[in-house]
């Protein structure tokens, strides 16, 4: 099925995507329509243009490719599937993700990976090729966040301010020569080992395959691994009962 979105109302567009028996849907001239692929599974959706907020919210097994940029809250509470963005994404990418994978070729805005969580075999993954804005991994409780900094010189951490604020689970990999400044005391940063990098290798391979990047060049860069320091919990932030 092929849809010319243009100025079509987002509700009508989403109804058409849901109603078709076709498993492959191409949306041309997308102009900010919201909620595409929300709650859906079992479809391959190609979007030419710019989808609106909450692309793939609660998504449960679709594969979505965006030939353009995405707006805010991409993959909000996503459960399974994959979103591939051949551009940049807005704020809160991967908000409360609980499964699946998001690949962003360019940059992402503020609060990417906020409230990401993992449970048993559900491990969400967010890979950003460029830079991430401030509050990356805020309150992260699980999953993997990888930021490659391909748009920079590879020295400075490819993140904004307040990285890892409230982080209490999961792992964050940053490709840079120096760890980000001003990390909270509850977050530990160290140089990633070859063994550590084996964990993200399948995701790097998928990223490079989708966006035609050089895997060896990326792997040859230095990575820092950020993890929560369980010896220094956040109990002082809460009132005792």
N, C-alpha and C positions, 0 to 999 in steps of 0.2 A: 504494500500500500504506500502511496506517495501523497503527501498533503502539502498544499501551498498555504502556509500559516498566515503570512501578511498581517492584516488587522483582525484576524479571526479572534473571537473571545476565547480566553483560556479554557473555559468550561466546555465549549463546543469542541475545541481541539482535543481535549483529554477524553471526552466522550467518544470521539471518532477513533482514537488510539485504542481505547478499551474495547470498543465494539467489534473491531475488525478481527476476523479469524486469521489474518496474516500474522506470521511470527516475526516478519521484518517490516519495519515502518520507517520511512524516510520523511522527515519534516523539513521542507525548504522555506527559506525566508522567514525564519523564526524571529519574532520581534518582541521578546520579553514575556511570552506566555508562561504563566506559573504552573507549578505542580506537575510538570511532565514526568511520566513514569512513576508517580507517587503510588506506593503500595502495590506496584505491578511485579509480576514475575513471568518468565518464559518468553519474553520478546526481545528482539534486537532492535534498538531505536537509534537512528542516525539523525542528528540535528544539524542543519546547516543554517547558521545564524547565531543568535544570542537567546538562550532560554532564560526565563525569569527565575524568581526566587523559588527555593524549595524543589529544585530539580532532583528527582529520585528520592524524595522524602519517604521514609518507611518502605523503600524499594526492597523487593523480596526475590531477586534473581534475574532481573533484566541485565542486558549489556547495553550501555548508552554511550555513544560517541558524539562529542560536540565538536564540530568544525568551526570554532569561534571561541568566544569567552562565555563564562557562566556568571550569574549574579550571586546573591547571598544564599546561605544555608543549603548549599548543594550537599545532598546525601544526608540530610537531617534524619537522625534515628534510622538510618539505613540498616537493613538486616542481612542482605545477601546480594550478590551481583557485582557489577563493575561499571564505573563511570570514568570515561577517558576524555579529558578536556584538552583540545589542541589550541590552547590559549591560556588565559589566566582566569582565576575564580575570585569571587568577592569574599565578604566577611563570613565567618562561621562555617567554613567548608568542613564537612565531616562532623557537624555538631551532633553530639550524642550517638555517633556511629556505634553499632554493636556487631557489625559483620560486613563482609564484602571489601572491596578495594576501590579507592579513588586515585587516579593518576592525573596530575595537573602538569602540563608541559611548562607553563610560565610561572607566574607568581600567584600568591593567594593573600587575601586581606587579613584583617584582625581576627583573632580568636579561632583560628583553624584548629581543629581537633579538640575543641572544648568538650569536656564531659565524655570523651571517648571511653568505651568500656569493653571488656572481654569476658566471656563465660564459656568454659570448657573448650569446645572446638571452634567457637565463634571468636575470631581475632580480627578486628578491623584494621585496615592498612590505608594510610594516606601518604602518597609520595608527591612531593612538590619539586619541580625542576629548578625553579628560580628562588625567590625569596618568600618568606612568610612575614606577615605583619606582627604587630605587638600581641602579647598574650597567647602566643603559640602554646598549645597543650595545656591551657588553663583547666585546672581540676581534672586532668587526664587520669582515668582510673584503670585503663587497660589499652591494649592494642599497640600498633607501631606507627610512629610518625617519622618520615624521612624527608629531609630538606637538603637538596643537592647544591644550591647556590651556583648554578651554571651560568647565570647572568652576571656574576661578579668575578673578582680576581682570585677567588678561592681562599683568601686569607681570613677575611672578616667573617664572623658567624652570620649566616644568611637569614637572620631573624631580627624582629624589632625589639622593643622594650618588654620587660616583665615575662620573659620566656619561662615556662614551667610553673607559673604561679599556681599554687594549690595542687600541684601534681602529686598523686598518691598511688599511682599504678602505671603499668605500661612502660614502654621504652621509646626514646627519641634519639634518632641518629642525625647529626648535622655534619655536612661535609665542609670542613674549614680547617685552617691552620691554628686557630685559637678558639677556645670555648667562649660562649657569649658572656658578656660582663653582667654583673648584677644579678646572678642567679640567686634564688632564695636559699637559705641554709638547709632547707629540707630536700634539695635536689643535688645529687652528686653527678659530677662530670668527669669523665676520663677518656683517654684515647681508646678508640675501639680496636679490638684485636681481630686477627683474621677469623678466629672462631666466632666472634660477635657478628662479623659481616656476613657469615654464611646464612644467618637468619634472614637478612634482607636481600640476599642475592637473587632469589626468584622474582622479587618485586622490581629490582633493578633491571633484570633481564626483560621483564614485561614492559617496563618504562622505555627502555632503549629500542625494543622491537616496535612499539607503537609510534614512537616519535623520532625514530631514526637517529638516535644518539649513540655515541661511542662508549660501549660498556667498559672496555679496558681503561679508557681515559678517566672515566668516573671512578672505577675501582682503585686506580692509582692515586687518587686524592686521599687526604687524611680525613678521617671521620672521628667525631666525638660522640660518645654515648652518654645520654642523660637518663638517669634513673632516680626514683624517689629514695630518699635515705630513710629507711624504716626505723633507724635508731633515733631519729629526730622527728617524731610525729607531730601532728598539728593540734594536739590536745589543748594547747594553751589558747587556741582560738575559740573554744567552746566552753559553755558553762557546765560545770559538773552537776549531775543530778543526785 
